[in-house]
Each structure stands twice: as structure tokens, then as C-alpha cells.
């Protein structure tokens, strides 16, 4: 398994869908996962330390877990089937027992950023969909995001066969 981090949230100008960029913490490999708008807003607000007047679903999940003296240990994006990603949330109950909960990656990522837990991606998923980032370092990537914020432009930097494998 590879530990990953959320590097950016962008909107694909073709599909008008939000896309999360997950980068392997120990390499330049990156994967793209299309997510729903509500989850993208939830992730973005948490990454920017913004709060809504009323709790979002992921805030409620965090509160419920904490109220029951549970904790989230990690989330794992563990498979991809027919271009659909699958994830598991590893939840520690009050008695120490670990429960594995099937979840969408978007919900898992939104919960992971709230609970400050590691995000892992199964090696098979990386082998199937990862590509080498065209950026030499995080500063170059951040400059691109700030200046372009356009997935179509990002795709120009990446070989077509890498994105479509």
C-alpha cells in the first residue's frame, strides 16, 4: 500500500465534474478520482479550514464517531472495477475492535481530512491508474494549480496513454 495525500481539487472542464488529485507521498506518481460536487465542497472547505453554519454530513460523521469514543484509523482506496473506485474506512470502536466499512472514496477522503488520518492506496490501484506527475516538485505543481486551475491544461502535460490506462 502507498500513503497518499490530496494535492488538489479541480473541475474537469469537459465533464464539469470535480476531480481529486492524490499523490503518492514517496514518489511522483499521482492518481485522479472523479468525485461528486458535495464531497468536493466538503473536502475543499475542510482543507481551507472553513466551516458551514450547520454541519455537513462528514462533520456529522466525525461528531458521531467522536461522541461514541471511536476513531478512524485510516482510509484505504483498495480497488477499482469498471472505472469505479472503492474504499474502506478503518474504524476503531471504543473497545479497540477495528471495523472495516465499505465507502465511496469521496466520502472516505472527506472524513480523512476531518479526522487527520492517513490515506492509503492499494498497489493494484496505483498499477492500474497512476501516472508520473509532470511537475518536478510541489512548488511547480502549486504554481500550475494557482495559475491554470484547469484539468484540460494538466492533461496536456501528461501522456494520453498514462491517463487512459
Backbone bond lengths (Angstrom), bond angles and torsions (degrees), N, CA, C in turn:
res aa  C-N    CA-C-N  psi(-1)  N-CA   C-N-CA  omega(-1)  CA-C   N-CA-C  phi
1 X - - - 1.451 - - 1.527 109.10 -
2 X 1.324 114.05 150.06 1.457 120.07 179.20 1.520 109.90 -117.33
3 X 1.318 115.42 136.22 1.454 118.96 175.04 1.524 107.97 -80.50
4 X 1.311 115.62 135.40 1.461 120.67 -176.68 1.524 109.63 -127.46
5 X 1.317 114.88 164.94 1.456 120.85 176.06 1.518 109.05 -137.22
6 X 1.310 115.06 150.82 1.460 120.05 176.48 1.522 107.21 -76.48
7 X 1.321 116.07 120.13 1.462 120.43 179.86 1.517 112.32 -97.47
8 X 1.330 117.02 -30.55 1.467 119.32 -178.03 1.516 110.22 -167.41
9 X 1.311 114.07 158.05 1.458 123.32 169.58 1.519 106.42 -122.97
10 X 1.321 116.55 125.95 1.460 121.51 -179.81 1.522 109.49 -134.24
11 X 1.314 115.62 167.05 1.459 120.47 173.42 1.515 108.46 -108.46
12 X 1.321 115.67 128.84 1.456 121.28 175.37 1.522 107.10 -72.65
13 X 1.330 118.20 119.13 1.463 119.71 -176.46 1.530 113.73 -67.57
14 X 1.322 117.60 -18.65 1.463 120.39 179.47 1.527 110.41 -81.03
15 X 1.319 116.70 -53.19 1.466 120.08 -177.01 1.526 112.44 -90.10
16 X 1.324 116.34 -12.25 1.469 122.84 -176.56 1.527 111.59 60.00
17 X 1.323 115.65 27.47 1.459 121.43 -179.89 1.526 109.98 -106.44
18 X 1.322 116.74 145.66 1.465 119.34 175.27 1.526 110.59 -69.82
19 X 1.308 115.05 146.26 1.457 122.37 179.25 1.526 107.44 -131.77
20 X 1.324 115.83 132.07 1.459 120.27 175.60 1.531 108.02 -101.52
21 X 1.333 115.06 135.68 1.461 121.91 176.14 1.517 106.98 -98.49
22 X 1.325 116.73 118.16 1.456 121.88 174.96 1.520 107.86 -108.84
23 X 1.328 116.26 124.37 1.461 121.09 -179.24 1.518 109.50 -111.37
24 X 1.313 115.23 135.53 1.455 121.71 173.09 1.531 107.65 -60.77
25 X 1.318 117.55 129.68 1.471 121.06 -177.21 1.526 113.01 -67.12
26 X 1.340 117.84 -19.46 1.457 120.64 -173.54 1.527 113.67 -117.19
27 X 1.319 116.47 13.79 1.465 120.13 176.84 1.521 108.23 -155.00
28 X 1.307 115.88 -174.94 1.464 120.08 177.85 1.532 111.38 -99.14
29 X 1.321 116.97 10.76 1.461 119.78 179.65 1.523 110.92 -76.14
30 X 1.322 114.57 142.54 1.457 122.76 -175.46 1.521 109.24 -136.65
31 X 1.323 115.94 148.82 1.460 120.01 170.83 1.524 108.19 -126.52
32 X 1.311 115.09 152.31 1.461 122.40 177.72 1.518 108.28 -112.71
33 X 1.332 116.45 133.93 1.459 120.70 177.11 1.522 108.08 -130.06
34 X 1.314 115.38 122.19 1.468 120.12 176.19 1.520 108.08 -75.11
35 X 1.327 116.75 133.48 1.463 121.40 -178.70 1.520 109.69 -130.86
36 X 1.298 116.50 171.31 1.461 121.58 178.50 1.519 111.60 -78.24
37 X 1.327 115.43 158.72 1.465 120.47 -179.22 1.519 112.66 -62.55
38 X 1.329 117.31 -41.30 1.471 119.79 -178.93 1.521 111.04 -62.26
39 X 1.327 116.48 -41.60 1.458 120.31 179.66 1.534 111.00 -69.30
40 X 1.334 116.25 -37.22 1.467 120.03 177.76 1.531 110.57 -62.90
41 X 1.328 116.07 -42.91 1.464 120.28 178.27 1.529 109.92 -63.54
42 X 1.314 115.92 -42.64 1.461 120.98 -179.99 1.532 111.17 -61.90
43 X 1.326 117.27 -46.21 1.463 121.71 179.21 1.525 110.09 -64.84
44 X 1.326 116.87 -47.01 1.464 121.00 -177.85 1.523 111.86 -60.23
45 X 1.321 116.84 -44.22 1.461 119.63 -179.65 1.528 111.91 -64.02
46 X 1.308 115.79 -38.51 1.467 118.54 179.32 1.526 110.85 -69.84
47 X 1.325 117.29 -41.22 1.469 120.24 178.61 1.529 111.45 -63.71
48 X 1.322 116.67 -27.72 1.464 121.48 -179.57 1.530 111.99 -97.48
49 X 1.327 117.09 8.49 1.470 122.39 -179.41 1.523 112.99 55.93
50 X 1.315 115.98 37.18 1.469 120.67 176.78 1.523 108.92 -101.89
51 X 1.309 115.94 149.89 1.458 120.65 179.07 1.520 109.98 -124.11
52 X 1.314 115.23 146.77 1.456 121.23 171.88 1.530 107.59 -87.40
53 X 1.310 116.27 160.43 1.460 120.78 178.21 1.527 109.78 -61.51
54 X 1.317 116.78 -40.52 1.462 122.86 178.06 1.519 108.40 -113.68
55 X 1.323 118.22 150.57 1.468 119.68 -177.11 1.531 112.70 -67.25
56 X 1.312 114.69 139.09 1.466 120.43 171.63 1.528 108.42 -78.66
57 X 1.306 116.36 169.75 1.473 120.61 -178.27 1.522 112.17 -55.10
58 X 1.327 116.99 -40.39 1.462 119.95 -177.72 1.524 111.50 -72.38
59 X 1.342 116.36 -30.80 1.468 119.58 173.73 1.525 109.54 -66.45
60 X 1.325 115.72 -40.82 1.459 120.77 178.48 1.527 110.31 -63.39
61 X 1.335 117.26 -42.81 1.469 120.29 177.60 1.524 110.47 -58.26
62 X 1.318 116.41 -45.89 1.467 120.98 179.59 1.524 110.42 -60.04
63 X 1.318 116.95 -46.52 1.467 121.24 -179.92 1.520 110.83 -61.70
64 X 1.321 117.32 -43.20 1.460 120.86 -179.90 1.522 111.02 -62.89
65 X 1.316 116.83 -45.77 1.468 121.14 179.97 1.528 109.88 -61.65
66 X 1.323 116.37 -47.31 1.465 120.09 -179.60 1.526 111.89 -64.97
67 X 1.333 117.30 -40.54 1.467 121.60 -179.99 1.524 111.46 -62.19
68 X 1.326 116.23 -33.47 1.465 121.15 179.34 1.533 111.96 -88.96
69 X 1.338 116.37 12.97 1.470 123.10 -179.62 1.524 112.71 57.10
70 X 1.315 115.43 32.95 1.453 120.52 175.00 1.517 109.41 -98.72
71 X 1.313 115.82 -179.29 1.464 120.43 175.88 1.527 108.70 -155.04
72 X 1.300 115.20 155.20 1.455 120.65 173.26 1.524 106.29 -97.15
73 X 1.317 115.90 124.67 1.465 121.29 -178.25 1.527 111.37 -83.01
74 X 1.332 115.55 -43.56 1.460 121.95 -177.41 1.507 108.15 -171.11
75 X 1.314 115.07 166.95 1.460 120.06 168.42 1.524 106.93 -124.38
76 X 1.315 114.98 148.15 1.460 120.60 -178.90 1.521 108.86 -131.31
77 X 1.303 115.81 125.10 1.466 120.75 169.71 1.515 103.49 -87.25
78 X 1.335 114.75 104.02 1.457 118.28 -165.06 1.511 116.80 -104.02
79 X 1.330 118.47 -14.67 1.458 117.99 178.09 1.523 110.90 -160.71
80 X 1.321 113.21 165.61 1.457 121.45 173.37 1.529 106.52 -139.15
81 X 1.332 114.91 127.23 1.460 120.81 -179.75 1.513 107.82 -134.72
82 X 1.331 116.20 125.07 1.462 122.02 -179.81 1.530 110.95 51.34
83 X 1.326 115.51 45.89 1.471 124.25 178.79 1.528 114.08 64.81
84 X 1.317 117.82 18.06 1.466 122.31 176.04 1.522 107.74 -112.57
85 X 1.333 115.81 125.24 1.456 121.43 178.23 1.528 109.73 -84.06
86 X 1.331 115.66 147.00 1.457 122.82 176.95 1.523 108.51 -125.21
87 X 1.326 115.94 146.36 1.457 120.28 -179.17 1.519 110.48 -137.17
88 X 1.323 114.36 162.82 1.451 121.99 176.21 1.516 108.43 -130.85
89 X 1.324 115.72 134.87 1.461 122.06 173.42 1.529 106.21 -100.41
90 X 1.326 116.77 127.31 1.461 121.80 177.98 1.519 107.54 -97.28
91 X 1.324 115.16 107.56 1.457 123.26 -174.26 1.525 109.64 -106.66
92 X 1.331 116.21 125.73 1.461 120.86 176.48 1.526 108.25 -95.76
93 X 1.324 114.60 122.46 1.459 120.34 178.15 1.532 110.24 -78.51
94 X 1.304 116.45 168.02 1.461 122.56 -178.54 1.532 111.87 -55.79
95 X 1.338 116.88 -34.23 1.464 120.84 -178.58 1.530 112.93 -83.61
96 X 1.335 117.37 4.01 1.458 121.86 178.13 1.514 114.52 94.65
97 X 1.316 117.54 -13.02 1.467 121.46 179.81 1.529 109.92 -66.67
98 X 1.330 115.83 138.32 1.469 121.81 177.66 1.522 108.69 -96.99
99 X 1.321 115.72 129.67 1.465 122.22 174.50 1.521 107.74 -112.95
100 X 1.319 116.13 137.51 1.459 121.35 176.75 1.521 107.90 -102.58
101 X 1.337 115.97 120.66 1.451 121.57 -176.92 1.528 110.19 -111.74
102 X 1.317 116.58 123.73 1.455 121.60 174.61 1.524 108.35 -65.38
103 X 1.333 117.02 134.11 1.464 120.35 -177.92 1.521 110.39 -153.68
104 X 1.315 114.46 161.26 1.460 119.10 173.00 1.527 107.98 -74.27
105 X 1.323 117.85 145.42 1.467 119.12 177.14 1.532 112.93 -56.87
106 X 1.320 117.10 -37.08 1.465 119.58 -178.23 1.521 111.47 -62.39
107 X 1.327 117.57 -45.02 1.461 120.90 177.30 1.526 110.79 -67.20
108 X 1.324 115.81 -39.18 1.463 120.35 179.07 1.525 111.11 -62.12
109 X 1.317 116.28 -43.63 1.470 120.36 179.81 1.524 111.14 -66.69
110 X 1.325 116.97 -41.15 1.464 120.46 178.64 1.525 110.65 -62.39
111 X 1.326 116.98 -39.10 1.455 120.46 177.78 1.531 110.99 -72.00
112 X 1.317 117.06 -39.22 1.474 120.88 -179.51 1.529 111.84 -60.23
113 X 1.335 117.26 -42.65 1.475 118.20 -179.27 1.524 110.45 -68.68
114 X 1.328 118.42 -31.19 1.468 121.44 178.29 1.524 112.32 -73.11
115 X 1.317 115.99 -35.82 1.455 120.90 -175.76 1.538 111.90 -94.78
116 X 1.327 116.84 -2.22 1.479 122.48 -179.33 1.528 111.56 53.21
117 X 1.328 115.22 51.96 1.465 120.40 179.71 1.523 110.02 -115.00
118 X 1.324 116.44 157.70 1.464 119.63 -179.53 1.525 112.99 -66.37
119 X 1.315 113.38 149.38 1.464 122.83 176.23 1.526 106.19 -112.77
120 X 1.317 116.07 125.56 1.461 120.69 179.23 1.523 109.51 -120.10
121 X 1.328 114.34 151.81 1.462 120.99 176.40 1.521 107.24 -127.91
122 X 1.307 115.96 129.37 1.457 122.63 178.82 1.535 110.06 -59.24
123 X 1.325 116.32 143.54 1.475 121.84 179.43 1.527 112.18 -57.09
124 X 1.334 117.72 -38.31 1.462 120.92 -179.75 1.530 111.62 -63.79
125 X 1.335 116.26 -35.82 1.462 120.09 177.91 1.521 109.37 -66.85
126 X 1.333 116.45 -45.29 1.465 119.31 178.03 1.525 110.47 -60.32
127 X 1.316 116.92 -43.35 1.465 119.88 -179.46 1.525 111.45 -61.29
128 X 1.328 116.40 -34.11 1.461 120.52 -176.69 1.523 113.45 -78.79
129 X 1.351 118.53 -36.48 1.463 118.45 -169.18 1.527 115.90 -131.33
130 X 1.309 118.57 -4.75 1.463 119.28 -176.22 1.520 111.99 -74.37
131 X 1.320 114.34 152.83 1.457 120.47 173.74 1.517 107.78 -138.77
132 X 1.313 115.29 158.05 1.457 120.65 178.06 1.519 108.85 -74.98
133 X 1.302 115.57 130.91 1.460 119.82 176.34 1.529 108.92 -64.24
134 X 1.308 117.08 136.55 1.457 119.89 178.78 1.531 112.68 -78.75
135 X 1.318 117.75 1.10 1.461 121.75 -176.59 1.522 109.92 -101.46
136 X 1.314 115.63 138.02 1.457 120.19 -176.31 1.519 112.91 -74.85
137 X 1.325 117.62 -26.28 1.462 119.64 179.70 1.526 110.50 -154.89
138 X 1.326 115.31 174.02 1.460 120.76 -177.75 1.519 112.11 -63.96
139 X 1.330 118.01 -34.45 1.465 120.34 -179.91 1.524 110.93 -64.70
140 X 1.324 116.22 -41.93 1.467 120.19 179.07 1.531 110.11 -63.97
141 X 1.332 116.65 -42.00 1.457 121.09 177.88 1.522 110.02 -62.82
142 X 1.328 117.23 -46.30 1.464 121.57 -179.01 1.533 110.83 -62.44
143 X 1.326 117.67 -41.31 1.467 120.92 176.79 1.520 110.54 -59.86
144 X 1.332 116.27 -43.27 1.457 120.35 178.70 1.532 110.43 -60.91
145 X 1.327 116.60 -47.54 1.464 121.19 -178.89 1.526 110.20 -60.03
146 X 1.312 116.80 -46.32 1.460 120.58 -177.08 1.528 111.97 -67.44
147 X 1.332 117.04 -35.33 1.463 120.22 -176.44 1.522 112.62 -85.34
148 X 1.306 117.15 -38.28 1.464 119.99 -172.00 1.524 113.46 -103.82
149 X 1.338 116.86 -47.63 1.473 122.49 -175.70 1.528 111.55 42.91
150 X 1.307 115.34 46.41 1.457 119.69 -174.04 1.523 108.56 -141.58
151 X 1.324 117.34 113.19 1.448 121.39 -178.51 1.522 112.06 -62.25
152 X 1.303 117.72 -34.04 1.463 120.44 178.95 1.527 110.12 -60.56
153 X 1.315 117.23 -40.59 1.464 120.85 177.02 1.520 110.91 -65.89
154 X 1.321 116.63 -40.12 1.461 120.33 179.19 1.522 109.98 -61.17
155 X 1.331 116.02 -42.41 1.459 119.90 -178.33 1.530 112.30 -63.23
156 X 1.329 117.91 -25.67 1.458 120.53 177.47 1.521 111.17 -64.53
157 X 1.329 116.73 -28.57 1.458 121.22 -178.71 1.531 112.22 -80.31
158 X 1.304 116.10 -18.25 1.456 121.49 -173.94 1.521 109.09 -107.96
159 X 1.302 115.93 136.71 1.462 119.24 178.12 1.516 110.32 -61.27
160 X 1.300 117.42 135.98 1.460 123.96 -176.49 1.530 111.67 -53.90
161 X 1.324 118.34 -42.21 1.472 119.60 -177.17 1.521 111.66 -67.54
162 X 1.334 118.12 -24.64 1.471 120.14 177.38 1.516 110.44 -69.20
163 X 1.328 118.47 -40.86 1.463 122.06 -177.69 1.515 110.59 -73.09
164 X 1.333 117.21 -36.34 1.466 120.42 -171.92 1.530 114.59 -95.47
165 X 1.323 118.51 11.59 1.463 117.15 -179.48 1.491 111.22 -71.20
